[in-house]
């Protein structure tokens, strides 16, 4: 019995140290694992780029707008990858079911941090032909704005171009004449 008294004080700090060193594992379902289906597809030039993977905890928000999560996981779903909040982490804009240049659909944007969903926000209006709006040091043709961060653009809908820029808290939409 005396021998156990001496072992117990020595073993307790070791067990506590091990418990503190290994935090509980996060479920893999929380991680965002999305990549371009075709890395050669440029979202600046093409409105049909696809992403493949899993959206972490954003599944409910994407299902609300009709994103087929099985297609996203296996074959790909239309998506624009960028860094819309300029934090160095990838963000993803997903148009809803029925996406084409022939009609408007809602869009949800997943903002990520350390591989997890930080926030999901809708664009302020529906879009038809969504593309990446690149950083510009000068205003572009037809008055499209200059910007220090990436945004989204819907070129030429109804003789109007819509540019969406995120200001850190919300999306700002601006309308510009098309060609």
N, C-alpha and C positions, 0 to 999 in steps of 0.2 A: 504494500500500500504506500509506503514511503517513497518508493521509486516512482510511482505515478505522479506524486505531488511535484517532483522535480521536472518531469517531462511536460506536464500541462502548461506551466508558465512559458516554456520555451516554444511549444507548438502553437500557442494562441497567436502571438504576433506574426508568425509565418503564415498561418491561415488567413488572418486579416489582411496582410500584405498582398497575398495572391488574389483575394477577392477584390481589392481596390485596383489591382493592376489590369484586370480583365473586365471591362465594362460589358454590360449585356449586349449581345449582338442585335443589331437592327434587322427587322425582316427585309428580305431582298425586294419585296413588293413596294417598299417605300422609295427605292432608288429609281431615278430617271436614267434609262438606258436607250437613248435614241441616237441614230446615225443616219446620214444620207444613204438612200438606197443605191444611188449612183453618184459617187463623189465627183464625177465630171459635170454633173448638172449644176449650172450656176443659177441661184435664185435671183440674181440681179437681172439676168437675161431671159429666164424661163419661168413661167407661172405654173408649170406642171412638175416641179421637183417633188420627189417623194422622200419620206423619212420612214425608217423601220425601227421598231423597238417597243419599249414599254414606258408609259408616262408616269410611273410612280403613283403617288396619291391623287393625281389629277384625273383619274378614270371617270368619275362621276360628272365633272365639268365637261369633259369631251363627249361623253355619251349624251349629254343634254342637247348638243348641237348635231348629233347624228354621226359622230366619228365611229367607224367600225374598228373596235379595238383589236379584233382578231386579224383584220386586214393590216392594221398598223404593225402588229407583231410579226406577221409572216411575209406579206407582199409589199407593204408600204402604204402610206396615206399621204395626200398632199400636205406639204409643210414648208415653212420658211424658217431656216435657222439663222440666228443673228445674235448680237449682244445689244439688245435694245435699251438696257438700263446702264450700260457701260461699266459693268462690274467685273469684266473678264471671264464671266461664266456664260455658257451657252443658254440661249432662250429659244423657244419654239412657238411659232404661230401656226395654228391648225384651223383651216376652214372647215365648215360643217358639211353635212350630207348634201349632195347635189352640186358640189363645187364645179363650176365651169365659167367660161367668159360669157355665157348666155343668160346668167341669172345671178342674183346676189344671195349670199349665205352669211350667217354669223361666223365670227372668228373668236377663238380663245387663244390667249398667249400664256404659255407656261414660262415663268421666270424661275431659274434654278439657282441653288447655292450649294456647293459641295456635293453635287450629284443628287440633290433632293429638290422637290418642288418647294419653292419659297412662297410663290403667289401665282394665282391664275386670274387674269383679267380679260374682259371682253374688249374688242375694239368698239369705238363709239357708234359705228354704223356697219351695216353689212357690206360685203365686197364681192367682186366678180373675178378679177384677174390679179391676184395678190403676188407681189414680188418684193424682194429686199431693196430698200432705199439706202444707198450707200452714203458714207460720209462725204460732205461737199464743203469746200472752202468758199465757194461763191454760189449765188442763186443759179439755178439751172434754167433750161428753156421754159418759156411760158410762166415764169415767176415761181417755179418750184423752189422751196427754201434751201438755204445753206444749213448745214447741221454738223455738229461735232460728234454725233452718235448715229448708229444705224437706226433705220426706221423701216416702215412698210409703205408700199405704194400700190395703188389701184389705178393703173394707167388708162385713161380715156373712157371711163364709164360714163355713158350719156353725154358725150362731148365735154367731160370734165375729168381731171386727174385729182385723186384724193391722196394726200400724203399724211401718214400717221407717225407722229414722233412722241416718244415717252419721255416725260419730264422728271421722272423719278417717283412720281406719285400717281399720275394718270396719263392716259393717251390724249394727245391733242390732234384733232383732224383739221386739215386745211384744204380748201378746194381751189384748183387752178384750171385754167382753160387748157383744153387739149389741142393738138395740131389741127 
